[in-house]
Amino acid sequence: MPGLTAARLPGLGAPQVTVLAVVVAVGVALAAWWVVRDQAAPVGPLAAQPAASAEPLVAGTGGGEPAGATSTGETGDTVTVDVTGKVRRPGIVVLDVGARVVDALEAAGGEREGVDLGTLNLARVLVDGEQIVVGAPQATVPSAPTGSATPGVPPALVNLNTATQAELETLPDVGPVTALAIVTWRDEHGGFTSVDELLEVDGIGDVTLQKLAPYVTV
């Protein structure tokens, strides 16, 4: 073979022909490698296809929540109570069933400064429709002073923080106008902390206060 090639290519010796043959062989090998590489190129994307099978695992999860999870925060039954007396925001509050007196007190803004809560059972469970009077005296109503049978004088002490306008009108020298003024002042200031605060009500002076003092409480 080398002798035949040398005969066809005059001027090239056997060593040159051998080198040329090696170069041709290397070129053929490189060409074969390029062909094999181009045929193997599409295999790469096929390896990534199994990853797509993970997508159905998160379908229908509702924005990240586990499938089948139950929703929370369902609205339950409530109790409505009236918080009055010496609190910062007296009025109606609505709480969940099972709430206690302390929860109602907190919903009303808490007790006013210096109020004694010893008359309340803060741990008691609330009953729908009840009234909670903060800072009121014990349930036992003190007897009225001597001479309370006089017309226009109440038979028992009147609580300035819980009395209705009609009850206030039973007090000495208190008519509809003064009774309404007492109720208005009570609502605007969150209740009375002492009997002497009646002096801040329109229409009540020192003389009237002296007449009322034996028949009222807070």
C-alpha positions as CSV (number, residue, x, y, z in Angstrom):
1,M,0.0,0.0,0.0
2,P,2.7,2.5,0.8
3,G,4.5,1.6,-2.4
4,L,1.4,2.1,-4.5
5,T,0.7,5.5,-2.9
6,A,4.3,6.6,-3.4
7,A,4.1,5.6,-7.0
8,R,1.0,7.8,-7.5
9,L,2.5,10.8,-5.6
10,P,6.0,11.3,-7.0
11,G,8.3,13.3,-4.8
12,L,6.9,12.0,-1.5
13,G,8.9,9.6,0.4
14,A,7.6,6.8,2.6
15,P,7.8,8.8,5.8
16,Q,5.8,11.7,4.3
17,V,3.1,9.3,3.0
18,T,2.9,7.7,6.5
19,V,2.4,11.1,8.1
20,L,-0.3,12.0,5.6
21,A,-2.1,8.7,6.3
22,V,-2.1,9.5,10.0
23,V,-3.5,13.0,9.4
24,V,-6.3,11.5,7.2
25,A,-7.1,9.0,9.9
26,V,-7.3,11.7,12.6
27,G,-9.6,13.7,10.4
28,V,-11.9,10.8,9.8
29,A,-12.0,10.1,13.6
30,L,-12.9,13.7,14.3
31,A,-15.6,13.7,11.7
32,A,-17.1,10.5,13.2
33,W,-17.0,12.0,16.7
34,W,-18.9,15.1,15.5
35,V,-21.6,12.9,13.8
36,V,-22.0,10.8,17.0
37,R,-22.3,13.9,19.2
38,D,-24.9,15.5,17.0
39,Q,-27.0,12.4,17.1
40,A,-26.8,12.2,20.9
41,A,-27.8,15.8,21.5
42,P,-31.6,15.3,21.6
43,V,-31.2,12.8,24.4
44,G,-30.6,15.7,26.9
45,P,-34.2,17.1,27.0
46,L,-35.7,13.7,27.4
47,A,-34.1,13.3,30.8
48,A,-36.0,16.4,32.1
49,Q,-39.4,15.0,31.2
50,P,-40.0,12.9,34.5
51,A,-39.9,16.2,36.5
52,A,-43.3,17.2,34.9
53,S,-44.9,14.3,36.7
54,A,-44.6,16.2,40.0
55,E,-47.1,18.9,38.9
56,P,-50.3,17.0,39.6
57,L,-49.2,16.6,43.3
58,V,-49.9,20.3,44.0
59,A,-53.1,20.6,41.8
60,G,-56.2,21.6,43.6
61,T,-54.5,22.6,46.9
62,G,-56.4,26.0,47.0
63,G,-53.4,28.3,47.0
64,G,-51.0,26.3,49.1
65,E,-53.4,24.6,51.6
66,P,-53.1,20.9,51.9
67,A,-55.8,19.0,50.0
68,G,-58.7,18.0,52.2
69,A,-57.9,20.6,54.9
70,T,-60.9,22.1,56.7
71,S,-61.3,25.8,56.8
72,T,-61.1,27.6,60.2
73,G,-62.7,30.7,61.6
74,E,-66.3,29.5,61.2
75,T,-68.7,31.8,62.8
76,G,-70.1,30.4,66.0
77,D,-73.0,31.4,68.3
78,T,-72.6,34.6,70.2
79,V,-73.9,36.2,73.4
80,T,-75.0,39.8,73.7
81,V,-74.6,41.6,77.1
82,D,-75.0,45.1,78.4
83,V,-72.0,46.4,80.2
84,T,-72.8,49.5,82.3
85,G,-71.5,51.3,85.4
86,K,-67.9,52.4,85.9
87,V,-66.4,51.3,82.6
88,R,-64.7,53.4,79.9
89,R,-67.1,52.5,77.1
90,P,-70.5,51.3,78.6
91,G,-72.9,49.8,76.2
92,I,-73.8,46.6,74.3
93,V,-71.0,44.1,73.5
94,V,-71.3,40.9,71.5
95,L,-68.9,38.0,72.3
96,D,-68.5,34.3,71.5
97,V,-70.5,31.7,73.5
98,G,-68.3,30.7,76.5
99,A,-66.9,34.2,77.1
100,R,-66.6,35.3,80.7
101,V,-67.3,38.5,82.6
102,V,-63.6,39.5,82.3
103,D,-64.0,39.4,78.5
104,A,-67.0,41.6,78.6
105,L,-65.2,44.1,80.9
106,E,-62.3,44.2,78.4
107,A,-64.6,44.7,75.5
108,A,-66.1,47.7,77.3
109,G,-62.7,49.3,77.6
110,G,-61.9,48.1,81.1
111,E,-62.9,49.5,84.5
112,R,-62.4,53.2,85.4
113,E,-59.5,54.1,87.7
114,G,-60.0,53.2,91.3
115,V,-63.0,50.9,90.7
116,D,-63.3,47.9,93.0
117,L,-64.1,44.7,91.1
118,G,-64.6,42.7,94.2
119,T,-68.4,42.6,93.6
120,L,-67.9,40.8,90.3
121,N,-67.1,37.2,89.6
122,L,-64.8,37.8,86.6
123,A,-64.6,34.1,85.8
124,R,-68.3,33.6,85.5
125,V,-69.6,32.5,82.0
126,L,-71.8,35.1,80.4
127,V,-75.5,34.5,79.7
128,D,-77.1,36.1,76.7
129,G,-79.1,39.2,77.4
130,E,-77.7,39.9,80.9
131,Q,-76.5,43.2,82.3
132,I,-73.2,43.6,84.0
133,V,-72.9,46.5,86.3
134,V,-69.3,47.4,87.1
135,G,-68.6,49.2,90.4
136,A,-72.1,48.7,91.8
137,P,-72.7,47.9,95.4
138,Q,-73.6,44.4,96.6
139,A,-77.0,43.0,95.6
140,T,-78.3,43.8,99.1
141,V,-80.0,47.2,98.8
142,P,-79.6,49.4,101.9
143,S,-82.8,50.5,103.6
144,A,-83.9,54.0,102.9
145,P,-83.5,56.7,105.5
146,T,-86.2,57.5,108.0
147,G,-89.0,59.5,106.5
148,S,-88.6,57.9,103.0
149,A,-92.3,57.3,102.8
150,T,-92.7,60.9,102.0
151,P,-94.3,61.4,98.6
152,G,-91.6,61.9,95.9
153,V,-88.9,60.1,97.9
154,P,-87.7,56.7,96.7
155,P,-88.2,53.7,99.0
156,A,-84.5,52.6,98.5
157,L,-81.2,54.1,97.4
158,V,-81.1,54.9,93.7
159,N,-78.0,54.0,91.8
160,L,-77.0,57.0,89.7
161,N,-75.2,54.7,87.2
162,T,-78.0,52.2,86.5
163,A,-81.3,54.1,87.3
164,T,-83.7,54.9,84.6
165,Q,-85.0,58.4,84.0
166,A,-88.3,57.4,85.7
167,E,-86.4,56.2,88.8
168,L,-84.4,59.4,88.9
169,E,-87.6,61.4,88.9
170,T,-88.6,59.8,92.3
171,L,-85.7,61.7,93.9
172,P,-86.4,65.0,95.8
173,D,-86.3,68.1,93.6
174,V,-85.7,66.0,90.5
175,G,-88.1,66.4,87.6
176,P,-88.0,65.2,84.0
177,V,-85.5,67.9,82.9
178,T,-83.0,67.2,85.8
179,A,-83.4,63.5,85.4
180,L,-82.6,63.7,81.7
181,A,-79.6,65.9,82.5
182,I,-78.3,63.2,84.9
183,V,-78.7,60.5,82.3
184,T,-77.0,62.6,79.6
185,W,-74.0,63.4,81.9
186,R,-73.7,59.7,82.8
187,D,-73.6,58.6,79.2
188,E,-71.1,61.3,78.2
189,H,-68.7,60.6,81.1
190,G,-69.1,56.8,81.4
191,G,-70.9,57.0,84.7
192,F,-70.5,58.6,88.2
193,T,-67.6,57.8,90.4
194,S,-69.0,59.6,93.4
195,V,-72.3,61.3,94.4
196,D,-70.5,64.7,94.6
197,E,-70.2,64.6,90.8
198,L,-73.9,65.5,90.6
199,L,-72.7,69.1,91.0
200,E,-71.4,68.9,87.4
201,V,-74.9,68.2,86.1
202,D,-76.9,71.2,84.9
203,G,-79.6,72.3,87.3
204,I,-78.0,70.7,90.4
205,G,-76.4,72.9,93.0
206,D,-75.2,72.5,96.6
207,V,-78.7,72.7,98.1
208,T,-80.1,70.1,95.7
209,L,-77.1,67.8,96.3
210,Q,-77.7,67.9,100.1
211,K,-81.3,66.8,99.5
212,L,-80.3,64.0,97.1
213,A,-77.2,62.6,98.9
214,P,-79.2,60.5,101.4
215,Y,-81.1,58.8,98.6
216,V,-78.5,58.1,95.9
217,T,-75.5,55.9,95.5
218,V,-72.9,54.9,92.8
